[in-house]
Structures are given as structure tokens and as C-alpha cells.
Amino acid sequence: MSATLDVISVGMVTAVGLDAPSSCAAMRAKLDGFQETKFHRVGDEFVMGAPVPLPREWIGEKRMAHLAAAALTEAIGDHKWLPDKTAVLLCIAEENRPGRPIRDVPSFLSQVSRITGHDISRGCIVVAHGRPSGHVAFDKARKIFKEGNASNILIIGVDSYLTPATITHYIAKWRILTSDNPNGFIPGEAAAAILCSNVERGQLQLAGVGLARERASIYNNDDIPLRGDGMTSAYNIALTEAGIQMNDIGYRISDLIGEKYWFKQTALANLRLSRGPRDFIDLWSPGEFLGNIGAAAVPAMIAMARTAACKGYGYGKSVLVEASNDAGACGAAVLTSRVS
């Protein structure tokens, strides 16, 4: 069986929309979901965040289950759910991240299955690498297709930085955006799902995936200068596999969350691989409107790219999607549009 991977449908639940069309339209219109949260920093200052406007005040894993269930249901849409032919990859927060919202994965999967009526717990593969989890999931999905173990694969990303332990930790690390810390991120939450197939043509086809590690991570205390080696390597692997050069990329989507480290990293990777003169490569980021959405980032960015392809406002035929985490894990994927 072929290892071809096509994105045939998507689903999103974000701070600016409860489905993919609404979320993508809001982000294209430059609308954000930022507001004061219930979390205090010091005195009367509240932490700014990007919570999803749910109909009930669910908390913890129950809240994450409802987010994931909504994204999953939208992604499946009119496609028939075939448990024996559909593999599920769940992208969640890093295991060592303080305040990670999903701790009991079997319980979480049971809740999602109960809400949606689709059993996703059987054989579900968990990918716990935070923001670049989606790239690891893509790599695993291709192997599953190549082995002929499924004809459809559902990749779900769900995460939240809006938990007390997470807020406390990142404030202590001087990472949250506050009135006296402009070099910080806004905590957010979201869920996104993408349905992939190797038997049905979709609007986007995965052309290449690159995984690498940056030694000069955000916590390396400048012992090692940041040269963007990890992201450059991830870019290069994905581009080589896709058979194109950086100059052939139409636009990029990055998980930039607001801190200058990530902007420097992506700029270095782009500069080191660009050759000769070329037109400006536009750079999109859901973080500009949704804050830091963790493991939901890559599925959300893929949903943005698919919507742009379908609506005709994407740049060129190829898009490069990148993400990285605090430990230095870097991922890049090149996708090509099949929409004329």
C-alpha cells in the first residue's frame, strides 16, 4: 500500500471560533481571542489568556475532552467512521510539563469516545511532545500507511496552558506576557483534528517531514549560541524529501508564540536555506490570535493551510509548517496544494 498522505478534512475549536471555517476567517481578519483570565499574577493584575468560549464551565480533562470531541466530530464530518480502518494519533502536552491538562489518557479517551459515539481508544497512539507533536504524528502516520495497517488516520491535537500549575510555573520562569515582561507568551487552549487518507485525494498532500533537535534550546542559558541548527535541519530534511528548495515555498506557517527566541530561530532557518533573490515569503502564525496552544498547534496550522487552499488565498502551491518546543525538538512539514 502507498504511503501517500492526503489531508481530506479538518476540525478546529479555538478562542476565536468553534469550528474551522469560523476560526480561520477570524484569524484572517486579524481577530484575536485575548482577554483577562481568572489567574492573578501580582496584586490586581490578571494574566491575559485566550480561553475557548464553551457553553459550560468544564474544567480539567473534561474540558479537554469536549474540545477534542468537537474538533474530531467536525473533521469526520460526512466521512464514514470505520474503526478497523482508521488509526488515531493523539497529540498532547509533554509529560514533564507542569500543569499538563491530560494526565489520565485512558480516561480522557473514554470521555471523548462517549461524547462522540466513536471509539477512539482502541489502538490510539499517544504523541506527547507539545507543539511539534503533529510532525511526529505525521511521521508515524506515513509508516502506518506504508505498512497497510489503515486507510484513514485521524490526528487530534488538544492542549491548554490555562491551568493553575502551568501559569504559576511559567510566571516563575519569566515566560508569561505581563505588563513588565514584553518578551513572553499569552497562554491559550485549543483542539484541532485532521483526517488523513491514502486512498482518497484531498486538498493538501504531505510532501515531506523533517524532525531534528536544537542544542541551543530556550533554556540553555546562552551556553550554546542559537544558530537555528535544529530548525534548519528539520527544514532541510522536509524540503529534500519534497524535492524542492526553500525558494520554491509559497508561504510558511509557524507556531510563534511571542517570545523573541522563536522568531530568531525561524528567521535563521529561513536565511540559511534561501538562495539568491526571491519574493517575500509570507509568515503566518496562529499564536498571533490564539496564544500558545501547545500540542494543538500543528493540526491547527494544517487546518489553516487547507482552508487557504480551498478558499484560494494561500500563496503558491506549497506551504511549510514548522513547530518546536522548549526542550529543542523541531519539526517541519512541506505540504502541496491539489486545488487549482
N, C-alpha and C positions, 0 to 999 in steps of 0.2 A: 504493500500500500504506500502511496505517496506521502511525503512529509510536508506537502504544501499546506499552508495555514492561511485561511481567509477569515476576516472579521465580517460576520454576516448580520450581527445586531448588537446593540449596546443598551445599557441602562444606567441611570445616574440618580443619586439623591444627594443634594448639596445644600449649602446655606443660601443659594440664590435660585434654587429650583428643585422640584420634587420629581422631575424626570429629565431625560437627556435633552430633548428639544428646548425646554424652559431654561435649563442650566446653561446650555451652550449659547442660547440667544442672549441671556443676561450677561454672560461674560463677554460676548462680542460687543454688547452695548456698554461695556465698561462699568457694570453694576457690581458692587461687592456686597458681601453679607456680614460686614463687620459691625459689631455692637458691643456695648458693655455687658460683661458676664457677671455672674454672682460671685466670682472669685476676687478676693481682695489681695492687693499687693502690700501696701502700707497705708495706714491712715484711712482716708476716704477714697483712695484711688482704686478703681475697679480695673481688672485686666480686660483688655479688648479681645474678643474672640469671634469665631464665625460658626455659631451653632446652627444645626438644621432645624427649621421650624416644624416640628412634629405636632400632630393633633393632641397628643398626651405627653405628660412629663415622665416618660420612661427613662430609667437610668441604667447604668452598667451594661451587662451583657444583653439584657432585654432590649435596651435601646439599640445596641449594635445589631441585634437580630432583626429588628423591624427595618432598620436602614438597609441591611443586606437583602432582606426579603423583597423589599420594594424594587431595588435595583435588579435583582435576579428575575423577578416577575416581568419587568419591562424588557429585559434582554431576551428572555424566552419568547415573549410575545405570541405570535401565531405558530411558532415552531413547535412541533410535537416533541414532548419530553419523553425520551427513550432511555431509561435508566441503564440498560445493558450496553448502550452505545454512546453514552455521554459520560465523560470524565469530569470531575470537579476539582479545581485548584483554588484553594482559599489563601489569599494574601492578607497577612495580619502584621501587627507590630513585632519588633524584635523581642525575643524572650527576656532579655535583661533590661528592657526599658521600664523605668519606674512608672507605675500607674497604668500599664497597658490594659486596655478595656476588656480584652478577651483572655481569660485565664483558663477556663474550663472549655476546651474546644468541643468535646463530645456533646456537652450540654448546649453550647451555642448552636451547633449543627442541628441538634434535635429541635430547638426552638425555631430555627429558620425553616426546617422541613415541615413543622407543624403549621406555621403561618402560611406557607406557600402551597402546601399539599404535594410538594415534590421531595422525595427522599434524596438529600444530597450528602448524607453522612456515609453511605456505603462507598468505601474506597477513596474518600476525599483525601487529597494530598495537601498538606499544610505547608505554606511557604512563609516563614517568619523572618523577613529581612527588612521590614519597614518600607520606606519609599521605593527602593529598587526591586521589591518583591515581584512586581509584574514582569520584569525582564527575566528573572529566574523562572517564573511560571511559563513564559513564552518558550524558553529553552526546554523545559520539561514537557510542554505540550507537543513540541515538534517530535520529541523522542517517542511519546505515546502514539502519535500518528504514524511514525515510521515503523513502530512495532505492530501496528494494526490493532491496537487494543481499544480504539474508539474511533467514531466518525465525527463526533462533536465534542468539544471541550468548552466548559464554562469556567471562566476565570473571574473570581469575585475578589474585590479589594474593599476592605472595610476597616476604618480606624478612627480614633478620636484622641486629640490632645487635650480635650476639655474634661480632665479628671483631676481631683484634688492633688493626688500624689504627683501627677505629671506636671501640673502647674507649679507646685512647690519646688520640685526638682529643677526645672528649667529656669525658674526665677533665681534660685540659688546659684545656678551656673551662668547667670547673666546672659540668658539666651532669649528671654521674652521681650517683645517690644513694649516699652513703657515710656513715660514722659521723660525719664532721664537715661534711657538706653535706646537710641535710634537704630542701633545695629542688632536688632532682634527680630523674632518672627511672631506672627499672630497665630495662636493655636486654633485649629479648626477641626471639623469632623466631616466625614462623607462616606458614601459607599458607591461603588461603580462595578458594573459587570459587563463582560464582553463574551459573546457566544462565537466560538471559532469552529470552522469546519474544514475538512479536506476533501469533501465531496460536493459542496455547494459553493458557487462563486459569490464572493462578497464585494463590497465597495473598496475594501482595503486588503492587500495581501502582504504578509510578512516576508521581507526580502533578506533580512539579516539581523542577527542579535549578537551583541558583544558584552561580555562580563569581565570585569577587572577589579583591581583593588588599588586605592590610593594610599601610599605610605604616609603622606603628609595630611592626615585626617584633621578635622576641625579641632580635635583635642590634642594635637601633637605638640602644643606649646612652642611652636616655631623651631623645634629641634631639627626638623627637616623642612627646607623651603618648599612651598607649594609651587609646583611646575605643571600641575594638571596631568601628571603621567597616567594616573588611573583612568580618568575620563578620556584622555587622548587614546589610550589603548582600547577602551571599550568602543569608542567611535571607529577606530581603525578596523577592528575585527568585524563590526557590523557593516561598514562600508565595503570592505573587501569581499565579504560574503555576498553582499548585494550586487557586487560588480560595478560599483560607481565610485566617484570621488566626491570629496566634500563640496566642491564647486557645483556638483550636479544636484545637490539637495535644494528643494524648493523652499522649505522653511523648517524651523525647529520648534519643538515644544519641550520645555524644561520644568522640573519640579522646584524651581527657585522659590524659596520661602521668605526672602527678605534680607538675610544676613549677607554681608559682602563676600564672605568666603565662597559661597556658591556661585555668585556672579563672576568672581575671579576664575574659578575652576572652569566654568563653561566657556568663558572668553579665551582662556589659554588653549583649551582643546580645539576650539574653532580656528584660532590663529595658527596653531601648529600644523593643522592639516589643510588649510586653504592654500591654493597655489595660483598665483597670478591674479589679475584683476577679475572681478565678477560683481554682479549686482548685490545689493544688500540682502542678507538672509534674515527674514523676519523671525523674531523670537517671541513665542507665546508662553504663558505660564498660568496655570490655574491658581497658584499661590497668590497671585495679584488680587484675586477676588474671593478665594476660599480659605486663605491662610495655609497653615501646614496641615495637610490631610493625611500624612503618613502613607500607609500601605495602600490607600485608595488612589494614590497619585497616578500611577501608570495606567490602570484601567480608565481613569477619568481622562487622561491625556489622549488615550486611544479613542475614547468616545468623542472628544473634541475633534480629532483628526477625521474620524469617519463622518461626523456631521458636516464638517467643512467640505469634505469630498462630495457628499451627497448634495449639498446646497450650492456648491460651485464657488466658494470663496477661499478655498485653500490656494497656496502658491505652488504652482508646478505640480508634477506627478509624484514627487517623493517627499516624505517628511521624516525627520529624525527625532525620535523621542528619547529623552535622557532622564536619569534619576540617580541619586546617590544617597548614602546615609552617613550618620555620624562616625561610624566605625571605618569608613573609607570604601565600602562596597560601591562599585559604579556599574551602571548598566546603560546600554544604548540599543535602540532598535530602529531599523530603517523599514518603512512601510511604503508601498507604492499604490497609487490610486488606480482603480479599474473603472472609474466613472469618466466618461468622455465629456 
